[in-house]
């Protein structure tokens, strides 16, 4: 028997718990001997949690792996948003619901990017339009494109000498 339970990390993940079918093993918290920490008598339920994601979809873990591999990058949680910075400059931010990300991008090219692929990219909120910033839907991006966007946003914040270290 399996049961779908809500996911905390992302609306795109599904967490499924499998329970054995025998009634004797359905108790997930069997009695235990507090002195020895051993379980007494009843058969223990075999709980397995399977986290499945949509194949090829970009996750926060992928973004984190790419960003933290770049020199001088630090990760911060600011107002429920995961942000990646070089020094005090934020070059990448993930929305609290993990459905979109904002990243550094040249202002001059931003409108053309959004017009070319409006299903992937969208303009930042009006208060952020003065910055070199654009936003994207994570569900519309593929892994290779995400790596490229993260690295190019990072390159905007670091000296050319450091940027040359990453191919």
Rosetta constraint file for C-alpha pairs under 8 A:
AtomPair CA 1 CA 18 HARMONIC 5.76 0.50
AtomPair CA 1 CA 19 HARMONIC 5.43 0.50
AtomPair CA 1 CA 20 HARMONIC 6.53 0.50
AtomPair CA 1 CA 21 HARMONIC 6.28 0.50
AtomPair CA 2 CA 16 HARMONIC 6.46 0.50
AtomPair CA 2 CA 17 HARMONIC 5.49 0.50
AtomPair CA 2 CA 18 HARMONIC 4.33 0.50
AtomPair CA 2 CA 19 HARMONIC 6.13 0.50
AtomPair CA 3 CA 16 HARMONIC 5.72 0.50
AtomPair CA 3 CA 17 HARMONIC 5.47 0.50
AtomPair CA 3 CA 18 HARMONIC 6.61 0.50
AtomPair CA 4 CA 14 HARMONIC 7.13 0.50
AtomPair CA 4 CA 15 HARMONIC 6.04 0.50
AtomPair CA 4 CA 16 HARMONIC 4.64 0.50
AtomPair CA 4 CA 17 HARMONIC 6.57 0.50
AtomPair CA 5 CA 14 HARMONIC 7.43 0.50
AtomPair CA 5 CA 15 HARMONIC 5.81 0.50
AtomPair CA 5 CA 16 HARMONIC 6.18 0.50
AtomPair CA 5 CA 17 HARMONIC 7.47 0.50
AtomPair CA 6 CA 14 HARMONIC 7.09 0.50
AtomPair CA 6 CA 15 HARMONIC 6.72 0.50
AtomPair CA 7 CA 11 HARMONIC 6.82 0.50
AtomPair CA 7 CA 13 HARMONIC 6.37 0.50
AtomPair CA 7 CA 14 HARMONIC 6.15 0.50
AtomPair CA 7 CA 15 HARMONIC 6.10 0.50
AtomPair CA 9 CA 13 HARMONIC 7.39 0.50
AtomPair CA 9 CA 98 HARMONIC 7.84 0.50
AtomPair CA 10 CA 97 HARMONIC 6.49 0.50
AtomPair CA 10 CA 98 HARMONIC 5.91 0.50
AtomPair CA 10 CA 99 HARMONIC 7.72 0.50
AtomPair CA 11 CA 97 HARMONIC 7.38 0.50
AtomPair CA 11 CA 98 HARMONIC 7.74 0.50
AtomPair CA 11 CA 99 HARMONIC 7.81 0.50
AtomPair CA 12 CA 53 HARMONIC 6.72 0.50
AtomPair CA 12 CA 54 HARMONIC 7.33 0.50
AtomPair CA 13 CA 51 HARMONIC 6.81 0.50
AtomPair CA 13 CA 52 HARMONIC 6.11 0.50
AtomPair CA 13 CA 53 HARMONIC 5.27 0.50
AtomPair CA 13 CA 54 HARMONIC 7.68 0.50
AtomPair CA 14 CA 51 HARMONIC 6.03 0.50
AtomPair CA 14 CA 52 HARMONIC 5.86 0.50
AtomPair CA 14 CA 53 HARMONIC 7.01 0.50
AtomPair CA 15 CA 49 HARMONIC 6.70 0.50
AtomPair CA 15 CA 50 HARMONIC 5.89 0.50
AtomPair CA 15 CA 51 HARMONIC 4.93 0.50
AtomPair CA 15 CA 52 HARMONIC 6.89 0.50
AtomPair CA 16 CA 49 HARMONIC 5.84 0.50
AtomPair CA 16 CA 50 HARMONIC 5.54 0.50
AtomPair CA 16 CA 51 HARMONIC 6.83 0.50
AtomPair CA 17 CA 47 HARMONIC 6.66 0.50
AtomPair CA 17 CA 48 HARMONIC 5.87 0.50
AtomPair CA 17 CA 49 HARMONIC 4.95 0.50
AtomPair CA 17 CA 50 HARMONIC 6.79 0.50
AtomPair CA 18 CA 46 HARMONIC 7.93 0.50
AtomPair CA 18 CA 47 HARMONIC 6.01 0.50
AtomPair CA 18 CA 48 HARMONIC 5.77 0.50
AtomPair CA 18 CA 49 HARMONIC 6.99 0.50
AtomPair CA 19 CA 26 HARMONIC 6.84 0.50
AtomPair CA 19 CA 45 HARMONIC 6.99 0.50
AtomPair CA 19 CA 46 HARMONIC 6.59 0.50
AtomPair CA 19 CA 47 HARMONIC 5.98 0.50
AtomPair CA 19 CA 48 HARMONIC 7.77 0.50
AtomPair CA 20 CA 25 HARMONIC 6.57 0.50
AtomPair CA 20 CA 26 HARMONIC 6.62 0.50
AtomPair CA 20 CA 45 HARMONIC 6.72 0.50
AtomPair CA 20 CA 46 HARMONIC 6.68 0.50
AtomPair CA 21 CA 25 HARMONIC 7.69 0.50
AtomPair CA 21 CA 26 HARMONIC 7.48 0.50
AtomPair CA 22 CA 26 HARMONIC 6.72 0.50
AtomPair CA 24 CA 42 HARMONIC 7.08 0.50
AtomPair CA 24 CA 43 HARMONIC 6.64 0.50
AtomPair CA 25 CA 42 HARMONIC 7.30 0.50
AtomPair CA 25 CA 43 HARMONIC 5.38 0.50
AtomPair CA 25 CA 44 HARMONIC 5.77 0.50
AtomPair CA 25 CA 45 HARMONIC 4.87 0.50
AtomPair CA 25 CA 46 HARMONIC 7.97 0.50
AtomPair CA 26 CA 44 HARMONIC 7.98 0.50
AtomPair CA 26 CA 45 HARMONIC 5.78 0.50
AtomPair CA 27 CA 44 HARMONIC 7.27 0.50
AtomPair CA 27 CA 45 HARMONIC 6.29 0.50
AtomPair CA 28 CA 44 HARMONIC 6.94 0.50
AtomPair CA 28 CA 45 HARMONIC 5.37 0.50
AtomPair CA 28 CA 47 HARMONIC 7.63 0.50
AtomPair CA 29 CA 44 HARMONIC 7.87 0.50
AtomPair CA 30 CA 39 HARMONIC 6.68 0.50
AtomPair CA 30 CA 40 HARMONIC 7.55 0.50
AtomPair CA 30 CA 42 HARMONIC 6.51 0.50
AtomPair CA 30 CA 43 HARMONIC 7.76 0.50
AtomPair CA 30 CA 44 HARMONIC 6.43 0.50
AtomPair CA 31 CA 39 HARMONIC 5.95 0.50
AtomPair CA 31 CA 40 HARMONIC 5.97 0.50
AtomPair CA 31 CA 41 HARMONIC 7.82 0.50
AtomPair CA 31 CA 42 HARMONIC 7.58 0.50
AtomPair CA 32 CA 37 HARMONIC 6.20 0.50
AtomPair CA 32 CA 38 HARMONIC 5.53 0.50
AtomPair CA 32 CA 39 HARMONIC 4.07 0.50
AtomPair CA 32 CA 40 HARMONIC 5.43 0.50
AtomPair CA 33 CA 37 HARMONIC 5.30 0.50
AtomPair CA 33 CA 38 HARMONIC 5.41 0.50
AtomPair CA 33 CA 39 HARMONIC 6.04 0.50
AtomPair CA 33 CA 40 HARMONIC 6.57 0.50
AtomPair CA 34 CA 38 HARMONIC 7.44 0.50
AtomPair CA 53 CA 57 HARMONIC 7.43 0.50
AtomPair CA 56 CA 142 HARMONIC 6.21 0.50
AtomPair CA 56 CA 143 HARMONIC 6.64 0.50
AtomPair CA 57 CA 138 HARMONIC 7.41 0.50
AtomPair CA 57 CA 139 HARMONIC 5.95 0.50
AtomPair CA 57 CA 140 HARMONIC 7.77 0.50
AtomPair CA 57 CA 141 HARMONIC 7.03 0.50
AtomPair CA 57 CA 142 HARMONIC 6.10 0.50
AtomPair CA 57 CA 143 HARMONIC 7.05 0.50
AtomPair CA 58 CA 62 HARMONIC 6.56 0.50
AtomPair CA 58 CA 63 HARMONIC 7.57 0.50
AtomPair CA 58 CA 138 HARMONIC 5.74 0.50
AtomPair CA 58 CA 139 HARMONIC 6.48 0.50
AtomPair CA 58 CA 141 HARMONIC 6.45 0.50
AtomPair CA 58 CA 142 HARMONIC 6.11 0.50
AtomPair CA 58 CA 143 HARMONIC 5.80 0.50
AtomPair CA 58 CA 146 HARMONIC 7.42 0.50
AtomPair CA 59 CA 63 HARMONIC 6.57 0.50
AtomPair CA 59 CA 138 HARMONIC 7.35 0.50
AtomPair CA 60 CA 64 HARMONIC 5.97 0.50
AtomPair CA 60 CA 94 HARMONIC 7.83 0.50
AtomPair CA 60 CA 98 HARMONIC 7.10 0.50
AtomPair CA 61 CA 65 HARMONIC 6.08 0.50
AtomPair CA 62 CA 66 HARMONIC 6.31 0.50
AtomPair CA 62 CA 143 HARMONIC 7.83 0.50
AtomPair CA 63 CA 67 HARMONIC 6.03 0.50
AtomPair CA 63 CA 146 HARMONIC 7.37 0.50
AtomPair CA 63 CA 147 HARMONIC 7.40 0.50
AtomPair CA 63 CA 150 HARMONIC 7.52 0.50
AtomPair CA 64 CA 68 HARMONIC 5.85 0.50
AtomPair CA 65 CA 69 HARMONIC 6.23 0.50
AtomPair CA 66 CA 70 HARMONIC 6.95 0.50
AtomPair CA 66 CA 147 HARMONIC 6.46 0.50
AtomPair CA 66 CA 150 HARMONIC 7.30 0.50
AtomPair CA 66 CA 151 HARMONIC 7.84 0.50
AtomPair CA 67 CA 73 HARMONIC 6.75 0.50
AtomPair CA 67 CA 84 HARMONIC 7.13 0.50
AtomPair CA 67 CA 150 HARMONIC 6.62 0.50
AtomPair CA 67 CA 151 HARMONIC 7.42 0.50
AtomPair CA 68 CA 73 HARMONIC 5.77 0.50
AtomPair CA 68 CA 74 HARMONIC 6.78 0.50
AtomPair CA 68 CA 75 HARMONIC 7.49 0.50
AtomPair CA 69 CA 73 HARMONIC 7.74 0.50
AtomPair CA 70 CA 151 HARMONIC 7.81 0.50
AtomPair CA 70 CA 154 HARMONIC 7.85 0.50
AtomPair CA 70 CA 166 HARMONIC 7.60 0.50
AtomPair CA 71 CA 162 HARMONIC 7.45 0.50
AtomPair CA 72 CA 86 HARMONIC 5.61 0.50
AtomPair CA 72 CA 87 HARMONIC 7.36 0.50
AtomPair CA 73 CA 84 HARMONIC 6.43 0.50
AtomPair CA 73 CA 85 HARMONIC 5.50 0.50
AtomPair CA 73 CA 86 HARMONIC 4.97 0.50
AtomPair CA 73 CA 87 HARMONIC 7.68 0.50
AtomPair CA 74 CA 84 HARMONIC 5.65 0.50
AtomPair CA 74 CA 85 HARMONIC 5.37 0.50
AtomPair CA 74 CA 86 HARMONIC 6.49 0.50
AtomPair CA 74 CA 87 HARMONIC 7.87 0.50
AtomPair CA 75 CA 82 HARMONIC 6.99 0.50
AtomPair CA 75 CA 83 HARMONIC 5.76 0.50
AtomPair CA 75 CA 84 HARMONIC 4.61 0.50
AtomPair CA 75 CA 85 HARMONIC 6.47 0.50
AtomPair CA 76 CA 82 HARMONIC 5.85 0.50
AtomPair CA 76 CA 83 HARMONIC 5.20 0.50
AtomPair CA 76 CA 84 HARMONIC 6.29 0.50
AtomPair CA 76 CA 85 HARMONIC 7.69 0.50
AtomPair CA 77 CA 81 HARMONIC 5.52 0.50
AtomPair CA 77 CA 82 HARMONIC 4.69 0.50
AtomPair CA 77 CA 83 HARMONIC 6.14 0.50
AtomPair CA 78 CA 82 HARMONIC 6.51 0.50
AtomPair CA 78 CA 83 HARMONIC 6.98 0.50
AtomPair CA 80 CA 95 HARMONIC 7.94 0.50
AtomPair CA 80 CA 96 HARMONIC 5.53 0.50
AtomPair CA 81 CA 93 HARMONIC 6.57 0.50
AtomPair CA 81 CA 94 HARMONIC 5.76 0.50
AtomPair CA 81 CA 95 HARMONIC 5.58 0.50
AtomPair CA 81 CA 96 HARMONIC 5.13 0.50
AtomPair CA 82 CA 93 HARMONIC 5.72 0.50
AtomPair CA 82 CA 94 HARMONIC 5.34 0.50
AtomPair CA 82 CA 95 HARMONIC 7.32 0.50
AtomPair CA 82 CA 96 HARMONIC 7.56 0.50
AtomPair CA 83 CA 90 HARMONIC 6.65 0.50
AtomPair CA 83 CA 91 HARMONIC 7.77 0.50
AtomPair CA 83 CA 92 HARMONIC 5.72 0.50
AtomPair CA 83 CA 93 HARMONIC 4.29 0.50
AtomPair CA 83 CA 94 HARMONIC 6.42 0.50
AtomPair CA 84 CA 90 HARMONIC 5.81 0.50
AtomPair CA 84 CA 91 HARMONIC 6.13 0.50
AtomPair CA 84 CA 92 HARMONIC 5.21 0.50
AtomPair CA 84 CA 93 HARMONIC 6.35 0.50
AtomPair CA 85 CA 89 HARMONIC 5.32 0.50
AtomPair CA 85 CA 90 HARMONIC 4.28 0.50
AtomPair CA 85 CA 91 HARMONIC 5.75 0.50
AtomPair CA 85 CA 92 HARMONIC 7.12 0.50
AtomPair CA 86 CA 90 HARMONIC 6.59 0.50
AtomPair CA 86 CA 91 HARMONIC 7.41 0.50
AtomPair CA 86 CA 154 HARMONIC 7.73 0.50
AtomPair CA 86 CA 157 HARMONIC 6.54 0.50
AtomPair CA 86 CA 158 HARMONIC 7.15 0.50
AtomPair CA 89 CA 157 HARMONIC 6.81 0.50
AtomPair CA 91 CA 103 HARMONIC 5.44 0.50
AtomPair CA 91 CA 104 HARMONIC 5.03 0.50
AtomPair CA 91 CA 153 HARMONIC 5.67 0.50
AtomPair CA 91 CA 154 HARMONIC 5.93 0.50
AtomPair CA 91 CA 156 HARMONIC 7.89 0.50
AtomPair CA 91 CA 157 HARMONIC 7.08 0.50
AtomPair CA 92 CA 101 HARMONIC 7.07 0.50
AtomPair CA 92 CA 102 HARMONIC 5.71 0.50
AtomPair CA 92 CA 103 HARMONIC 4.34 0.50
AtomPair CA 92 CA 104 HARMONIC 6.52 0.50
AtomPair CA 92 CA 150 HARMONIC 7.14 0.50
AtomPair CA 92 CA 153 HARMONIC 7.16 0.50
AtomPair CA 92 CA 154 HARMONIC 7.98 0.50
AtomPair CA 93 CA 101 HARMONIC 5.53 0.50
AtomPair CA 93 CA 102 HARMONIC 5.13 0.50
AtomPair CA 93 CA 103 HARMONIC 6.37 0.50
AtomPair CA 94 CA 98 HARMONIC 6.00 0.50
AtomPair CA 94 CA 99 HARMONIC 7.85 0.50
AtomPair CA 94 CA 100 HARMONIC 6.11 0.50
AtomPair CA 94 CA 101 HARMONIC 4.29 0.50
AtomPair CA 94 CA 102 HARMONIC 6.37 0.50
AtomPair CA 95 CA 99 HARMONIC 6.45 0.50
AtomPair CA 95 CA 100 HARMONIC 5.55 0.50
AtomPair CA 95 CA 101 HARMONIC 5.81 0.50
AtomPair CA 95 CA 102 HARMONIC 7.82 0.50
AtomPair CA 98 CA 138 HARMONIC 7.75 0.50
AtomPair CA 99 CA 137 HARMONIC 6.05 0.50
AtomPair CA 99 CA 138 HARMONIC 5.64 0.50
AtomPair CA 99 CA 139 HARMONIC 6.98 0.50
AtomPair CA 100 CA 135 HARMONIC 6.88 0.50
AtomPair CA 100 CA 136 HARMONIC 5.50 0.50
AtomPair CA 100 CA 137 HARMONIC 4.37 0.50
AtomPair CA 100 CA 138 HARMONIC 5.11 0.50
AtomPair CA 100 CA 139 HARMONIC 7.94 0.50
AtomPair CA 101 CA 135 HARMONIC 5.54 0.50
AtomPair CA 101 CA 136 HARMONIC 5.49 0.50
AtomPair CA 101 CA 137 HARMONIC 6.63 0.50
AtomPair CA 101 CA 138 HARMONIC 6.79 0.50
AtomPair CA 102 CA 124 HARMONIC 7.51 0.50
AtomPair CA 102 CA 133 HARMONIC 6.65 0.50
AtomPair CA 102 CA 134 HARMONIC 5.58 0.50
AtomPair CA 102 CA 135 HARMONIC 4.09 0.50
AtomPair CA 102 CA 136 HARMONIC 6.38 0.50
AtomPair CA 103 CA 133 HARMONIC 5.57 0.50
AtomPair CA 103 CA 134 HARMONIC 5.75 0.50
AtomPair CA 103 CA 135 HARMONIC 6.25 0.50
AtomPair CA 103 CA 149 HARMONIC 7.62 0.50
AtomPair CA 103 CA 150 HARMONIC 7.22 0.50
AtomPair CA 103 CA 153 HARMONIC 6.04 0.50
AtomPair CA 104 CA 132 HARMONIC 5.45 0.50
AtomPair CA 104 CA 133 HARMONIC 4.59 0.50
AtomPair CA 104 CA 134 HARMONIC 6.60 0.50
AtomPair CA 104 CA 152 HARMONIC 7.86 0.50
AtomPair CA 104 CA 153 HARMONIC 4.52 0.50
AtomPair CA 104 CA 154 HARMONIC 7.50 0.50
AtomPair CA 104 CA 156 HARMONIC 7.09 0.50
AtomPair CA 105 CA 109 HARMONIC 7.64 0.50
AtomPair CA 105 CA 110 HARMONIC 6.76 0.50
AtomPair CA 105 CA 132 HARMONIC 5.13 0.50
AtomPair CA 105 CA 133 HARMONIC 5.08 0.50
AtomPair CA 105 CA 134 HARMONIC 6.13 0.50
AtomPair CA 105 CA 152 HARMONIC 7.87 0.50
AtomPair CA 105 CA 153 HARMONIC 6.10 0.50
AtomPair CA 105 CA 156 HARMONIC 7.89 0.50
AtomPair CA 106 CA 110 HARMONIC 6.24 0.50
AtomPair CA 106 CA 132 HARMONIC 5.12 0.50
AtomPair CA 106 CA 133 HARMONIC 7.09 0.50
AtomPair CA 107 CA 111 HARMONIC 7.76 0.50
AtomPair CA 107 CA 131 HARMONIC 7.16 0.50
AtomPair CA 107 CA 132 HARMONIC 4.93 0.50
AtomPair CA 107 CA 133 HARMONIC 6.87 0.50
AtomPair CA 109 CA 113 HARMONIC 6.38 0.50
AtomPair CA 110 CA 114 HARMONIC 6.33 0.50
AtomPair CA 110 CA 123 HARMONIC 7.75 0.50
AtomPair CA 110 CA 133 HARMONIC 7.80 0.50
AtomPair CA 110 CA 134 HARMONIC 6.63 0.50
AtomPair CA 111 CA 115 HARMONIC 6.10 0.50
AtomPair CA 111 CA 123 HARMONIC 7.79 0.50
AtomPair CA 112 CA 116 HARMONIC 5.98 0.50
AtomPair CA 113 CA 117 HARMONIC 6.33 0.50
AtomPair CA 113 CA 118 HARMONIC 7.96 0.50
AtomPair CA 113 CA 121 HARMONIC 7.08 0.50
AtomPair CA 114 CA 118 HARMONIC 5.09 0.50
AtomPair CA 114 CA 120 HARMONIC 7.79 0.50
AtomPair CA 114 CA 121 HARMONIC 5.15 0.50
AtomPair CA 114 CA 122 HARMONIC 5.47 0.50
AtomPair CA 114 CA 123 HARMONIC 6.91 0.50
AtomPair CA 117 CA 121 HARMONIC 6.13 0.50
AtomPair CA 118 CA 122 HARMONIC 6.25 0.50
AtomPair CA 119 CA 137 HARMONIC 7.86 0.50
AtomPair CA 119 CA 140 HARMONIC 7.16 0.50
AtomPair CA 120 CA 136 HARMONIC 5.44 0.50
AtomPair CA 120 CA 137 HARMONIC 5.45 0.50
AtomPair CA 120 CA 138 HARMONIC 7.96 0.50
AtomPair CA 120 CA 140 HARMONIC 5.38 0.50
AtomPair CA 120 CA 141 HARMONIC 6.79 0.50
AtomPair CA 121 CA 134 HARMONIC 7.25 0.50
AtomPair CA 121 CA 135 HARMONIC 5.65 0.50
AtomPair CA 121 CA 136 HARMONIC 4.27 0.50
AtomPair CA 121 CA 137 HARMONIC 6.50 0.50
AtomPair CA 122 CA 134 HARMONIC 6.48 0.50
AtomPair CA 122 CA 135 HARMONIC 5.27 0.50
AtomPair CA 122 CA 136 HARMONIC 6.02 0.50
AtomPair CA 123 CA 129 HARMONIC 7.62 0.50
AtomPair CA 123 CA 134 HARMONIC 5.40 0.50
AtomPair CA 123 CA 135 HARMONIC 6.02 0.50
AtomPair CA 124 CA 128 HARMONIC 5.80 0.50
AtomPair CA 124 CA 129 HARMONIC 5.90 0.50
AtomPair CA 124 CA 133 HARMONIC 6.58 0.50
AtomPair CA 124 CA 134 HARMONIC 5.31 0.50
AtomPair CA 124 CA 135 HARMONIC 5.87 0.50
AtomPair CA 125 CA 129 HARMONIC 6.54 0.50
AtomPair CA 128 CA 133 HARMONIC 7.05 0.50
AtomPair CA 129 CA 133 HARMONIC 6.90 0.50
AtomPair CA 136 CA 140 HARMONIC 7.88 0.50
AtomPair CA 136 CA 141 HARMONIC 7.81 0.50
AtomPair CA 137 CA 141 HARMONIC 6.83 0.50
AtomPair CA 141 CA 145 HARMONIC 6.43 0.50
AtomPair CA 141 CA 146 HARMONIC 6.36 0.50
AtomPair CA 142 CA 146 HARMONIC 6.20 0.50
AtomPair CA 143 CA 147 HARMONIC 6.27 0.50
AtomPair CA 144 CA 148 HARMONIC 6.36 0.50
AtomPair CA 145 CA 149 HARMONIC 6.21 0.50
AtomPair CA 146 CA 150 HARMONIC 6.12 0.50
AtomPair CA 147 CA 151 HARMONIC 6.14 0.50
AtomPair CA 148 CA 152 HARMONIC 6.04 0.50
AtomPair CA 149 CA 153 HARMONIC 6.06 0.50
AtomPair CA 150 CA 154 HARMONIC 6.19 0.50
AtomPair CA 151 CA 155 HARMONIC 6.19 0.50
AtomPair CA 152 CA 156 HARMONIC 6.62 0.50
AtomPair CA 153 CA 157 HARMONIC 7.28 0.50
AtomPair CA 154 CA 158 HARMONIC 6.71 0.50
AtomPair CA 155 CA 159 HARMONIC 7.77 0.50
AtomPair CA 155 CA 160 HARMONIC 7.77 0.50
AtomPair CA 155 CA 163 HARMONIC 5.67 0.50
AtomPair CA 158 CA 162 HARMONIC 6.28 0.50
AtomPair CA 158 CA 163 HARMONIC 6.22 0.50
AtomPair CA 159 CA 163 HARMONIC 6.21 0.50
AtomPair CA 160 CA 164 HARMONIC 6.04 0.50
AtomPair CA 161 CA 165 HARMONIC 7.20 0.50
AtomPair CA 162 CA 166 HARMONIC 7.70 0.50
